[in-house]
Amino acid sequence: MLDLWKRYPQVDKQLNDVNSLIKKLMVSDNSAIQSLLDDCARQQGKMLRPGLFLLFSQLAQNSTAKTDRLIKIAASLEILHQATLIHDDIIDDSPLRRGTITLQAKYGKDTAVYAGDLLFTVFFQLLIETMNGTHYLKINADTMQRLLQGELSQMAARFQQQPVAAYLDNIRGKTAALFRLACLEGAYFGGSDPTTTKLAGEIGENIGMAFQIFDDILDYSSSTGVLKKPVLEDVAQGVYTLPLLLAYQTAPTEFKELLAKKQQITKSEVRQIAHLVKKHHGTEQAKLLAKDYTQKATAKIAQLPVTPVSQKIAQLAQKLLQRTF
């Protein structure tokens, strides 16, 4: 399991069970879809959402939560995340994600669409098994709507210099909503009281906001001076993230001619944009916003009941949010 979770032995062990369950559920009679699903299972990343869910499920002392149910809910979060990634890459027509060939590029759009749809059905099955009769079925449906709305808003804003407030609304949907759900569900199904559960959701949303902004910053940060692939991909696809939007606000006339090229922009011209982002302190301005969300998350964590688990949550949050630039 990812080194991030080694400091949390119980979560680490449970995540191994989550992975085993996901592999068991990722099955299809279609050989092409099965190959894609096998690849997807091998590409499990940081497991942040199921890991946060499991950690927050430990908040309640003397919890009577059944481990089998927790493992299934944790798996549902990761499966939903993977399904959205597959469909995002199809919509973006992305050949690469973080420098790795995407599943849609490797197996074709048709296979990827059906595989993503299959994962959504597995997600729904897990919800029915674990949440039937609770209001969390609606909370999951609402979260899916927020994820979709965030993606639709991002798509509508392609090749536009959208206001920072609109960008923040987009990532609150497409990224932070799932972090919020993970922490909220963890506290609730772990047996926490309503006040603690509400706090957990707020913590998750602020962690998700800061995490996405830091990701955007890292894309523009390079110790070697070589521009990272996500920036090349995003700018060419018209996805303008926070460092660029903030720098644009500072000096719009310097960006306009380059951004007007849209899909015809060259790699050399994207490097010029990255230089302008650095020149006009786009990443530094973005860091201030990220730190604001980090401070909000930290303040909310401090309001949790003081237990060894809340201390672990504080430690993990700092590890996630003190990124290396």
C-alpha positions as CSV (number, residue, x, y, z in Angstrom):
1,M,0.0,0.0,0.0
2,L,1.1,3.6,-0.6
3,D,3.7,4.8,1.9
4,L,1.4,7.6,2.9
5,W,-0.7,5.2,4.9
6,K,2.1,3.2,6.6
7,R,2.0,5.5,9.6
8,Y,-1.7,4.5,10.1
9,P,-1.5,0.7,10.4
10,Q,-5.2,0.1,10.8
11,V,-6.1,2.1,7.8
12,D,-3.2,0.6,5.8
13,K,-4.5,-2.9,6.5
14,Q,-8.1,-2.0,5.7
15,L,-7.0,-0.4,2.4
16,N,-5.4,-3.7,1.4
17,D,-8.9,-5.2,2.0
18,V,-10.4,-2.4,-0.1
19,N,-8.1,-3.1,-2.9
20,S,-8.8,-6.8,-2.8
21,L,-12.6,-6.0,-2.9
22,I,-12.2,-3.6,-5.8
23,K,-10.3,-6.2,-7.9
24,K,-13.0,-8.8,-7.1
25,L,-15.7,-6.4,-8.2
26,M,-14.0,-5.2,-11.4
27,V,-15.1,-8.1,-13.6
28,S,-16.6,-8.2,-17.1
29,D,-17.3,-11.0,-19.6
30,N,-15.9,-8.7,-22.3
31,S,-12.1,-9.3,-22.7
32,A,-11.3,-5.7,-23.8
33,I,-13.2,-4.2,-20.9
34,Q,-11.6,-6.7,-18.5
35,S,-8.1,-5.7,-19.7
36,L,-8.9,-2.1,-19.1
37,L,-10.3,-2.8,-15.6
38,D,-7.2,-4.9,-14.8
39,D,-5.1,-1.9,-15.8
40,C,-7.3,0.4,-13.7
41,A,-6.9,-1.8,-10.7
42,R,-3.1,-1.8,-11.1
43,Q,-3.1,2.0,-11.3
44,Q,-4.6,2.6,-7.9
45,G,-3.0,5.9,-6.7
46,K,-2.9,7.6,-3.4
47,M,-6.2,6.0,-2.2
48,L,-6.9,9.4,-0.5
49,R,-10.6,9.2,-0.4
50,P,-11.1,5.7,1.0
51,G,-8.1,6.3,3.3
52,L,-9.7,9.5,4.7
53,F,-13.1,7.7,5.0
54,L,-11.5,4.9,7.1
55,L,-9.5,7.3,9.3
56,F,-12.6,9.4,10.0
57,S,-14.6,6.2,10.8
58,Q,-12.3,5.7,13.8
59,L,-13.3,9.0,15.4
60,A,-16.1,7.6,17.5
61,Q,-14.9,5.8,20.6
62,N,-16.4,2.4,21.3
63,S,-17.8,2.3,17.7
64,T,-19.9,-0.7,16.8
65,A,-19.5,-0.1,13.0
66,K,-19.0,-3.4,11.1
67,T,-15.7,-3.6,9.3
68,D,-17.2,-5.3,6.3
69,R,-19.6,-2.4,5.7
70,L,-16.8,0.1,6.1
71,I,-14.6,-1.7,3.6
72,K,-17.5,-1.7,1.0
73,I,-18.2,2.0,1.5
74,A,-14.5,2.9,1.2
75,A,-14.4,0.8,-2.0
76,S,-17.4,2.7,-3.4
77,L,-15.5,6.0,-3.0
78,E,-12.5,4.8,-4.9
79,I,-14.6,3.2,-7.6
80,L,-16.6,6.4,-8.1
81,H,-13.3,8.3,-8.3
82,Q,-11.9,5.9,-10.9
83,A,-15.1,6.0,-13.0
84,T,-15.0,9.8,-13.1
85,L,-11.3,9.8,-14.1
86,I,-12.0,7.5,-17.0
87,H,-14.9,9.6,-18.3
88,D,-12.9,12.8,-17.8
89,D,-10.2,11.6,-20.0
90,I,-12.7,10.6,-22.6
91,I,-14.3,14.0,-22.6
92,D,-10.9,15.7,-22.7
93,D,-9.6,13.3,-25.4
94,S,-6.5,13.1,-23.2
95,P,-3.7,10.9,-24.5
96,L,-1.9,11.3,-21.2
97,R,-2.7,11.9,-17.5
98,R,0.3,12.9,-15.4
99,G,2.6,11.6,-18.1
100,T,1.0,8.2,-18.3
101,I,-1.1,7.0,-21.2
102,T,-4.8,7.2,-20.4
103,L,-7.1,4.2,-20.5
104,Q,-9.2,5.7,-23.3
105,A,-6.1,6.3,-25.4
106,K,-4.8,2.7,-24.8
107,Y,-8.1,0.8,-25.2
108,G,-10.3,3.2,-27.3
109,K,-13.2,5.5,-26.4
110,D,-15.9,2.8,-26.7
111,T,-14.2,0.4,-24.3
112,A,-13.5,3.2,-21.9
113,V,-17.0,4.5,-21.9
114,Y,-18.5,1.1,-21.1
115,A,-15.8,0.4,-18.5
116,G,-16.6,3.7,-16.8
117,D,-20.3,2.9,-16.9
118,L,-19.7,-0.5,-15.4
119,L,-17.8,1.1,-12.5
120,F,-20.8,3.4,-11.9
121,T,-23.1,0.3,-11.6
122,V,-20.7,-1.3,-9.2
123,F,-20.7,1.9,-7.2
124,F,-24.5,1.9,-7.0
125,Q,-24.6,-1.7,-6.0
126,L,-22.2,-1.0,-3.1
127,L,-24.4,1.9,-2.0
128,I,-27.5,-0.3,-2.0
129,E,-25.7,-3.0,0.0
130,T,-24.4,-0.6,2.6
131,M,-26.8,2.5,2.8
132,N,-30.3,1.3,1.8
133,G,-32.7,3.0,4.1
134,T,-30.4,5.8,5.1
135,H,-30.4,9.4,3.9
136,Y,-26.8,8.8,2.6
137,L,-28.2,7.5,-0.7
138,K,-29.4,11.0,-1.4
139,I,-26.1,12.5,-0.1
140,N,-24.2,10.3,-2.6
141,A,-26.6,11.3,-5.4
142,D,-26.2,15.0,-4.6
143,T,-22.4,14.5,-4.5
144,M,-22.4,12.9,-8.0
145,Q,-24.5,15.9,-9.2
146,R,-21.9,18.3,-7.7
147,L,-19.0,16.3,-9.4
148,L,-20.8,16.5,-12.7
149,Q,-21.7,20.2,-12.4
150,G,-18.0,21.0,-11.6
151,E,-16.9,19.2,-14.7
152,L,-19.6,20.8,-16.8
153,S,-18.6,24.2,-15.5
154,Q,-15.0,23.5,-16.3
155,M,-15.9,22.4,-19.8
156,A,-18.0,25.5,-20.4
157,A,-15.1,27.7,-19.3
158,R,-12.6,26.2,-21.7
159,F,-10.4,28.9,-23.4
160,Q,-11.9,31.5,-21.2
161,Q,-10.3,33.6,-18.5
162,Q,-12.9,32.9,-15.9
163,P,-13.1,34.7,-12.6
164,V,-11.2,33.1,-9.7
165,A,-14.5,32.7,-7.9
166,A,-15.9,30.6,-10.8
167,Y,-12.7,28.4,-10.8
168,L,-13.1,27.9,-7.0
169,D,-16.7,26.8,-7.5
170,N,-15.6,24.4,-10.2
171,I,-13.1,22.6,-8.0
172,R,-15.5,22.7,-5.1
173,G,-17.6,20.4,-7.2
174,K,-15.2,18.3,-9.3
175,T,-12.6,17.7,-6.5
176,A,-13.6,18.9,-3.0
177,A,-17.1,17.3,-3.1
178,L,-15.7,13.8,-3.0
179,F,-13.2,14.6,-0.3
180,R,-16.1,16.1,1.7
181,L,-18.2,12.9,1.1
182,A,-15.3,10.6,2.2
183,C,-14.8,12.4,5.5
184,L,-18.6,12.9,6.2
185,E,-19.4,9.3,5.5
186,G,-16.5,8.1,7.5
187,A,-17.6,10.0,10.6
188,Y,-21.3,9.0,10.2
189,F,-20.9,5.3,9.5
190,G,-18.2,5.1,12.1
191,G,-20.8,6.2,14.7
192,S,-19.8,9.8,15.4
193,D,-22.3,12.3,16.8
194,P,-24.0,14.8,14.4
195,T,-21.7,17.7,15.4
196,T,-18.5,15.7,14.7
197,T,-20.0,14.4,11.5
198,K,-20.8,17.9,10.2
199,L,-17.2,19.0,11.1
200,A,-15.8,16.0,9.3
201,G,-17.6,17.1,6.1
202,E,-16.3,20.7,6.4
203,I,-12.7,19.4,7.0
204,G,-12.9,17.2,3.9
205,E,-14.1,20.0,1.7
206,N,-11.3,22.4,2.8
207,I,-8.7,19.6,2.4
208,G,-10.0,19.0,-1.1
209,M,-9.9,22.6,-2.1
210,A,-6.3,23.1,-0.8
211,F,-5.2,19.8,-2.3
212,Q,-6.5,20.7,-5.8
213,I,-4.9,24.2,-5.7
214,F,-1.6,22.8,-4.6
215,D,-1.8,20.3,-7.5
216,D,-2.3,23.2,-9.9
217,I,0.7,25.0,-8.3
218,L,2.9,21.9,-8.6
219,D,2.2,21.7,-12.3
220,Y,3.8,25.1,-12.8
221,S,6.7,24.4,-10.4
222,S,9.8,22.7,-11.7
223,S,13.3,22.6,-10.2
224,T,14.8,21.6,-13.6
225,G,13.1,24.4,-15.6
226,V,11.4,21.8,-17.7
227,L,7.7,22.5,-18.0
228,K,5.5,19.7,-16.7
229,K,3.2,17.8,-19.0
230,P,0.0,18.7,-17.2
231,V,0.5,22.4,-18.0
232,L,1.1,21.6,-21.7
233,E,-2.0,19.4,-21.8
234,D,-4.2,21.8,-19.8
235,V,-3.4,25.0,-21.7
236,A,-3.7,23.2,-25.1
237,Q,-7.2,21.9,-24.0
238,G,-8.2,25.4,-22.7
239,V,-8.2,24.4,-19.1
240,Y,-6.8,27.4,-17.3
241,T,-6.0,26.7,-13.6
242,L,-5.5,29.0,-10.7
243,P,-1.9,30.2,-11.2
244,L,-2.6,31.2,-14.8
245,L,-5.9,32.9,-13.9
246,L,-4.3,34.9,-11.1
247,A,-1.3,36.0,-13.2
248,Y,-3.8,36.9,-16.1
249,Q,-5.7,39.2,-13.7
250,T,-2.4,41.0,-13.0
251,A,-1.3,41.5,-16.6
252,P,-4.1,40.5,-19.1
253,T,-2.6,42.3,-22.1
254,E,0.6,40.1,-21.9
255,F,-1.4,36.9,-22.1
256,K,-4.2,37.8,-24.6
257,E,-2.3,37.2,-27.8
258,L,-1.0,33.9,-26.7
259,L,-4.2,32.6,-25.3
260,A,-6.1,33.7,-28.4
261,K,-4.4,30.9,-30.3
262,K,-6.5,28.4,-28.4
263,Q,-6.0,24.9,-29.9
264,Q,-3.4,26.1,-32.3
265,I,-1.0,27.1,-29.5
266,T,2.5,25.5,-29.7
267,K,4.6,24.0,-26.9
268,S,6.9,26.9,-27.2
269,E,4.0,29.4,-26.7
270,V,2.8,27.4,-23.7
271,R,6.3,27.8,-22.2
272,Q,6.0,31.6,-22.8
273,I,2.7,31.5,-20.8
274,A,4.4,29.6,-18.0
275,H,7.1,32.2,-18.0
276,L,4.5,34.9,-17.7
277,V,2.8,33.0,-14.8
278,K,6.1,33.0,-13.0
279,K,6.8,36.6,-13.9
280,H,3.5,37.8,-12.5
281,H,3.7,35.6,-9.4
282,G,0.7,33.4,-10.3
283,T,1.9,30.5,-8.2
284,E,2.7,32.7,-5.2
285,Q,-0.8,34.2,-5.3
286,A,-2.3,30.7,-5.6
287,K,-0.3,29.5,-2.5
288,L,-1.9,32.2,-0.5
289,L,-5.4,30.9,-1.4
290,A,-4.3,27.3,-0.8
291,K,-2.9,28.2,2.6
292,D,-6.2,29.9,3.5
293,Y,-8.1,26.6,2.9
294,T,-5.3,24.7,4.8
295,Q,-5.8,27.0,7.8
296,K,-9.6,26.5,7.6
297,A,-9.1,22.7,7.6
298,T,-6.7,22.9,10.5
299,A,-9.1,25.1,12.5
300,K,-11.9,22.6,11.9
301,I,-9.7,19.7,12.9
302,A,-8.9,21.5,16.2
303,Q,-12.6,21.5,17.0
304,L,-12.8,17.6,16.9
305,P,-12.9,15.8,20.2
306,V,-9.4,15.4,21.4
307,T,-8.4,11.7,20.8
308,P,-5.5,9.8,19.3
309,V,-7.5,9.6,16.1
310,S,-8.1,13.3,15.8
311,Q,-4.4,13.8,16.3
312,K,-3.7,11.4,13.5
313,I,-6.1,13.3,11.3
314,A,-4.3,16.5,12.1
315,Q,-0.9,14.9,11.2
316,L,-2.3,13.5,8.0
317,A,-3.8,16.8,7.0
318,Q,-0.5,18.5,7.5
319,K,1.3,15.9,5.4
320,L,-1.3,16.3,2.6
321,L,-1.3,20.0,2.7
322,Q,2.4,20.8,3.2
323,R,3.4,20.0,-0.3
324,T,6.9,20.3,-1.7
325,F,7.2,22.9,-4.5
